[in-house]
Every structure is written in structure tokens, then in C-alpha cells.
Amino acid sequence: MSTDPGSAESAESVESRMAALYERDLTCRQLGIALDEVGSGRAVMRMRVGTDMVNGHGIAHGGYLFLLGDAAFSYACNSHGPVTLAQAAQVTFLAPVEPGDELVAEAVERVRSGRQGVYDVTVRDAVTGKVVAEFRGQSVTLASRPATG
């Protein structure tokens, strides 16, 4: 995992916080979704589509593409520090994905205003570079940590 050297916050601090978040992210870890890069307002994640991730048509289930985009969005919007969650999200599927394909999702912050943020995520085939999905997420930063259990 590498960080954006141009960020105002120390790269070590962002990387350390995101590594701790990833350690608690059982879904990403169990599905083999790797956090490749993280910086202020941006993240890159990678996933190989398994044969157990296909739908009845034999192509990747859209839910997994959404999940990959959502994960990259999550790390990008949480890179600033306070707990930030998705408020809304939308995905547009552009091309089918086959089992065995490796995907890369790159999330980029478009705007933050107060507690709100907008992030775009492009999901590409890692080998061909072909865009297979576009994801847009709207975030909200919480005033305090959400209650658990």
C-alpha cells in the first residue's frame, strides 16, 4: 500500500489509519480485495473475480462490482480521519466481467463540503484497462462513532 505524497497529512498517518481500518474489514479480506494505494481523498483497490462470484449468466455478479467500488469509496472518504459512511451510492455497469478477471477500482474525491462528500470510482479490468463500471458515492461524516452491538 502506498500513499499520495502530496497530501497535507503525513503519509505515514494516513497509511497507518487505513491499514488499521483494513485489518478490521473482514469482508474485503475474506473476498481477497486488496488495498493497493491510499492518499488524502483517494484509494485504489484490487480484486480477482472468483468462480463463486458469478451470476446465472456466468459473468460476475453486479453486487461484487458494487462492493469493490464501495470499498474503494470507503477508504477514500475515510482517509481524512473522522468516521465517514456512505449516505448514497449508484453504480453503472458498462461491460461484463468474466471469472478470473482482475479488477482495479480507483476512487477519487470530487468535493467535500461540511460533513458531505462526493466520490467517483472507476472500475477497470487490470489487464486491458477497459472500464467495466462507474460508481458514485455520497458520504457523510459522523459527529461521533456509530454504536455497535
C-alpha positions as CSV (number, residue, x, y, z in Angstrom):
1,M,0.0,0.0,0.0
2,S,1.3,3.5,-0.9
3,T,0.1,6.9,-0.1
4,D,-0.2,10.2,-2.0
5,P,3.0,12.2,-1.2
6,G,1.2,15.5,-1.9
7,S,-1.3,15.3,0.9
8,A,-1.2,17.8,3.8
9,E,-1.5,15.0,6.4
10,S,1.6,12.8,6.8
11,A,1.6,9.8,4.5
12,E,2.5,7.6,7.5
13,S,-0.6,8.8,9.4
14,V,-3.0,8.1,6.6
15,E,-1.4,4.7,5.8
16,S,-1.4,3.7,9.4
17,R,-5.1,4.6,9.9
18,M,-6.1,2.9,6.7
19,A,-4.1,-0.2,7.5
20,A,-5.9,-0.4,10.8
21,L,-9.3,0.0,9.1
22,Y,-8.4,-2.7,6.6
23,E,-7.4,-5.1,9.4
24,R,-10.9,-4.7,10.8
25,D,-12.5,-5.1,7.3
26,L,-13.4,-8.8,7.3
27,T,-15.4,-8.6,4.1
28,C,-12.6,-7.2,2.0
29,R,-10.1,-9.5,3.5
30,Q,-12.2,-12.7,3.1
31,L,-13.0,-11.8,-0.6
32,G,-9.4,-11.0,-1.4
33,I,-10.0,-7.3,-2.0
34,A,-6.6,-5.6,-1.6
35,L,-5.9,-2.0,-0.7
36,D,-3.2,-1.1,-3.1
37,E,-2.9,2.7,-2.6
38,V,-4.4,5.3,-0.3
39,G,-4.0,9.1,0.0
40,S,-6.0,12.1,1.0
41,G,-9.3,11.6,-0.7
42,R,-8.3,8.7,-2.9
43,A,-7.8,5.0,-2.8
44,V,-7.0,2.1,-5.2
45,M,-8.3,-1.4,-4.5
46,R,-7.9,-4.7,-6.4
47,M,-10.0,-7.9,-6.7
48,R,-9.8,-11.1,-8.7
49,V,-13.3,-12.4,-9.7
50,G,-13.7,-15.9,-8.5
51,T,-15.9,-18.6,-10.0
52,D,-18.1,-18.4,-6.9
53,M,-18.8,-14.7,-7.8
54,V,-20.8,-15.3,-11.0
55,N,-24.5,-15.0,-11.6
56,G,-26.7,-17.2,-13.7
57,H,-25.3,-15.8,-16.9
58,G,-21.8,-16.9,-16.0
59,I,-20.5,-13.4,-15.6
60,A,-19.5,-11.5,-12.4
61,H,-22.5,-10.7,-10.2
62,G,-23.0,-6.9,-10.2
63,G,-23.1,-7.0,-6.4
64,Y,-19.4,-7.8,-6.3
65,L,-18.5,-4.9,-8.7
66,F,-20.6,-2.6,-6.5
67,L,-18.8,-4.0,-3.4
68,L,-15.4,-3.3,-4.9
69,G,-16.4,0.3,-5.8
70,D,-18.0,0.8,-2.4
71,A,-14.8,-0.4,-0.7
72,A,-12.6,2.0,-2.6
73,F,-15.0,4.8,-1.9
74,S,-15.0,3.9,1.8
75,Y,-11.2,4.1,2.1
76,A,-11.0,7.3,0.1
77,C,-13.6,9.1,2.2
78,N,-12.2,7.8,5.5
79,S,-8.7,8.9,4.6
80,H,-9.4,12.2,6.2
81,G,-9.7,10.8,9.7
82,P,-13.2,11.1,11.1
83,V,-15.6,8.2,10.7
84,T,-17.3,8.7,7.4
85,L,-20.1,6.5,5.9
86,A,-22.0,6.1,2.7
87,Q,-25.1,8.2,2.5
88,A,-26.0,7.1,-1.0
89,A,-24.3,5.3,-3.9
90,Q,-25.0,4.4,-7.5
91,V,-23.2,2.1,-10.0
92,T,-23.4,1.9,-13.8
93,F,-22.3,-1.4,-15.2
94,L,-20.6,-0.9,-18.6
95,A,-19.2,-4.3,-19.6
96,P,-19.4,-7.9,-18.4
97,V,-16.7,-9.3,-16.3
98,E,-15.5,-13.0,-16.5
99,P,-14.4,-15.3,-13.7
100,G,-10.6,-15.0,-13.3
101,D,-10.6,-11.3,-14.4
102,E,-8.7,-9.0,-12.1
103,L,-10.3,-5.6,-11.4
104,V,-8.9,-2.4,-10.1
105,A,-11.1,0.3,-8.6
106,E,-9.8,3.9,-8.3
107,A,-11.7,6.2,-6.0
108,V,-11.2,10.0,-6.3
109,E,-12.8,12.7,-4.1
110,R,-14.7,15.2,-6.2
111,V,-15.9,17.5,-3.4
112,R,-16.2,17.8,0.4
113,S,-18.4,20.4,1.9
114,G,-19.0,20.4,5.6
115,R,-19.9,16.8,6.5
116,Q,-20.8,15.8,3.0
117,G,-18.6,14.4,0.2
118,V,-18.9,13.1,-3.3
119,Y,-16.5,10.4,-4.7
120,D,-16.2,8.8,-8.1
121,V,-14.8,5.3,-8.6
122,T,-13.8,3.8,-11.9
123,V,-13.6,0.0,-12.0
124,R,-11.3,-1.3,-14.7
125,D,-10.0,-4.6,-16.0
126,A,-6.5,-4.7,-14.6
127,V,-5.0,-6.2,-17.8
128,T,-6.8,-4.4,-20.6
129,G,-7.6,-1.1,-18.8
130,K,-11.2,-1.4,-20.1
131,V,-13.7,0.4,-17.8
132,V,-16.3,-2.1,-16.6
133,A,-18.2,0.1,-14.1
134,E,-18.5,3.6,-12.8
135,F,-19.6,4.1,-9.2
136,R,-20.5,7.4,-7.5
137,G,-20.8,7.6,-3.7
138,Q,-22.0,10.4,-1.5
139,S,-20.6,10.3,2.0
140,V,-21.5,11.8,5.4
141,T,-19.0,12.3,8.2
142,L,-20.4,11.4,11.6
143,A,-20.2,13.6,14.7
144,S,-19.3,10.6,16.7
145,R,-18.5,6.9,16.2
146,P,-21.6,4.7,15.5
147,A,-22.8,2.4,18.3
148,T,-22.0,-1.3,17.9
149,G,-23.8,-4.3,19.2
